[in-house]
Amino acid sequence: MNTIEIPDKNIVIEIPDSWDECSLDQVYFLLEKAFKVISGKLSIGMFRIIAFQYFTGLKFGMSYRIKQRLGLNHKVNSEIARLSKIYCDWIFEEDDDQYQLTFDSVINYFPELKGRYGPADLLADLTFGEFQQALVLMNEYTESQDSGSPTDQPLYEFIKLLYRPKIKGQRVALTGYRDKYTFKSVPDWKLKATLMWFTNCIQAIKEEDLHLSGVEVNFSPLFPAEEKPRSKRKGLNLGWNGILLDVAESGVFGKAAEVNETPLYEILFYLLKKQDDHKQQMDAINKNR
């Protein structure tokens, strides 16, 4: 936390300097405004000022408004802009003259949308099949936005796949699930924040140390860096589909359809153990040579 003290008025203001230090309301506020920056509806400078006002409770009174109309607030505005950049610069980072939102949380800040319930933090309760389908829709949406005729339909389908009603405290199974609700009435920023959260989870699974069921694990060995373009093995990296085929061929969880019904992390733990066992066998062979 950053702290601003005004001794004369006995005021102490704490401003978060990371997403982890934000309250739920602060996360919501920042994400809603941040997606306006991303869509071009709000400048990065004005975003910082709005965030600084929000964190500090800064109010602009009648005197300020009158001076603003008369163009007499240049010094005050410059100081507010300077302070807002100091204390609210962490929300976006600059990369090649573009600003990227730094939101990287794997916590699902939107567990419920319009009476439908989404996955647990870090996709902990997702099946492999649900994950696969969500990944396909996410890619369809991304490709659509980069095309000449962008559409939000894959995004709605993505949310619809992840967010389902609950029966006896459990989300209904995806198999055979049908729902007419389209999620088009949900604010756009919430849908896109959920999509960003999903990508954060993927990144964490592929790269970071995770704490699952009291165990620290890193799945990065399952996701080697992509082959260089000149490599003869180009195209062999099948990604998640490759994982499905690998597990289905082993028969441990059954055929492909049964693999799809298996929790995502059971699949990943199995593959990691299988890879570790193979490494130990190879080390033993090399040692005995």
N, C-alpha and C positions, 0 to 999 in steps of 0.2 A: 504494500500500500504506500502511496505517496501522501504526505501530510502537509496541509497548509494551515499555518497558525496566524491568527490576528490577535496578538496579546491585548491590545487596547480594548477590544470588545469581547475578550475571553472566548474566542471562537476557534475551534479546531475542526478542520474539514479533512476527511480521508477520501482519497480518490484511488480507485483500483488501477493497477498498472499491468494487469493480465486478465484474461477471461476467467481464470480459476478464482480470482478474488472478487468477481462480480456476483451480486445477488441475482435471483431469478428475474426479478423485475428489471434490473439493469441490463441483463443479457437480452431480454425482449426488446427493451428500448433501443439498445445499440444496434441489434440486428435489423429492426424495422427501418431505422434511419440509414444503416449501412447499405441496404439493398437499394435505397434511393440513390446513393452515390454510384453504385454499380450500374443502375439503369440510366444514369445521366441526369436524374431529376434534382440532384443536390450536389454542390461542389464539395470537394474534400475540405476546403477551408471552412465553409459554413457548417459542415458536419462536425468538425472539431469544436467549433464555437458552441453549437447546440449541445454537444456532449459535455463540454465544460460547464455550461449553464446548468445542465441536468445534475451533474455531480456536486456542484457547489451551491445550487439553489440561487444562483445569481439572478436578480430581477432588474429589469430596466424600467425605472420610474418615469413620471411625467417630465421631470427636468431633462432626463436623457433624451426622451423623444423629441422635445422641443429643440434641443441643441442639435440633434441628428438632422432635423429638417433644415436647420440653419447651417449645416455643415461644420459644426464646431466640435465634433466628437472625434476628430482624427487621432489625437493622442490617446484617448481612452480606448478607442477601437483597436489601435495598434497594440496596446498593452494586453487587451483581451485576446487578440489573435496570437500574440507571443505566448501567453500563458496556456492557451488552449493547445498550441502545438507542443509545448513542453509536457503537458499532463495527459493529452489525449492522442498522441502520435502513435501509440502502440497498437491501435485498433486496425490501422491499415499500414502496410509496408510498401515502400516504393521500389519498383523493379522495372528498369528500362523505361522510365518516364510514365509508368502505369502504376496504379495503386491496387494492391491485392489485399483482400480482407484476411486478417490473421486468425479468424475463428477456426480452431483445430480441435475442439472438444469432441470426445466420444460419448458424452452424456446426452441422452435423448431428452432435450428440454421441452419436447412436445409429445409426452406420452399418450395424450388423447386429443383427437381432432374430430369435432362434431359427433361425439358419441361412439367413435371408433378408436381402437387402441393399437398403438404401434409397438415395435420391438423394444426389448430392454436395452440398457446401455451396452455399447460395444457389440450390438447384435447378438447378445448372449443367448437368446431363446429362439433364434432363427434356424430353420432347417436348411440343409444344403440346397434343396430345390427352390425354396423361397428366395434364398440369396442369389442363386443363379438367375432366376427370372427377374428379380429386381435389378440385377447388374445389366441384363439385356435392355430393360426399359430405360435405365439411366444412360446407357450408351446411345440408345435411339434418340433420347431427348437432346443429348449433347450434339450429336451429329445433325439433328434437325435445326438447332440454333445456329450452326455454322453453315447451313445451306441457304439457298435463295428463297425458300419458302418455310420459314420456321413455324413450328406448331407446339403448343403446350400439351397436346393430348398424351404423349408418352409420359409426361410429368404427372398428369392426373392418374394415369394407369399405374404408375410407380407407387404413388401414395395409396391408391386403392388396394394394391397388392399387399402393402405393409400394414395398413390400418384396417382392422376388422373388429366386429362386435365381440363381446365377451359372453360366454355362457359358463356359469358357476366359477367365475374368476379366471377363466382361461379363454384366450382368443380362439375363435372358431378356426378349424383347420382350413388351409387354403384349398385342399382337394374338394372339388364340388361346390366351392363357395361362389355365390352370386349376389351382387348388390347393385341396385340401380343408382345409389348415391355417387355423384361425380366429383365432389370436393371442389367444384368451381366457385363455391361461395366462400371458401377459406382464403384469407388474405394471401396474395402472391408471395410475400416475403416469408411467410411461414412454410409454404411448400418448398421454396428454394433453400431455406435454411435447413429443412429436413434432408433435402438432397445433399447439401454440403456436409451435414452430419454423417450421412451414409458413406460419402467418399472419405471422410476423416477416419471412420472405422476401418475401411479397406486399407488405408495407408498405415494405420496402427497395426493391423494384423500382419501386414507384409514387412514392417520395418522395426517395430518397437518391442520392448520388454513388456509383457502383459502379466497381470496378476489375476489368475482364474482359479476359483475354488481353492484358494490358499496356496496356489503353486505359481511360481514365476516361470514364464515360458516365452520363448522367442521363436516365431514361425518363419523368420526371414530365410532360413536355409531352404524352405520350400519354394521360394520365389527368387531364383537367381536373376542377376541383371540380364536384360535382353541381349541376345547375340548381336554382334556388330553386323552392319549391312553386308559386309564382304564374306561373312562366315558361310561355310558350306552347309551349316546346320540351320540356316535361315528357315523359319516356319515351323521348327520343331517345338517351340515354346507354345503349348496349347492353353496355358493359363488355367482358369477354373474348369473349363471343359476337359482339359487334360487330367485334372485331379479326379473328376467324376469317372472318367474312363479307367484311370489307374485303380481306383477303389472298387469299381464294379468288376473289373477283371480279377481282383483278388478274391472276391466272393465273401469277404468278411462281413459285410453289411447286406449281402444279398445282391440282386441284380440292380440295374440302373434306377428303376422306379423306386426300389427300396432305399437305395442310397439317397435319393432325393428327399425321402422322409426322415432321414437321419439328421440329428442336430449338427450344425455346421462345425462346432468345435470338436465333436467326437471324431469327425472326419479328419480334421487338421491334427489332432493329437495322435491319431492312428498313423497318419502319414509321416509325422515327425519321428515317431518311434521306429517305424519301418526304415526310415532313412538313417537313423542313428544305429540301428541293428546292422544295416548294410555297411556302414562306415567301420563299425567294430570288427566285422568279419574281414573286411579288406585290410584293416590294420593288422589283424592277427595273421593273415596270409603273408603280408609283406614282412612281418617280423620273423616268420619262420623260413623265409627264403635264404 
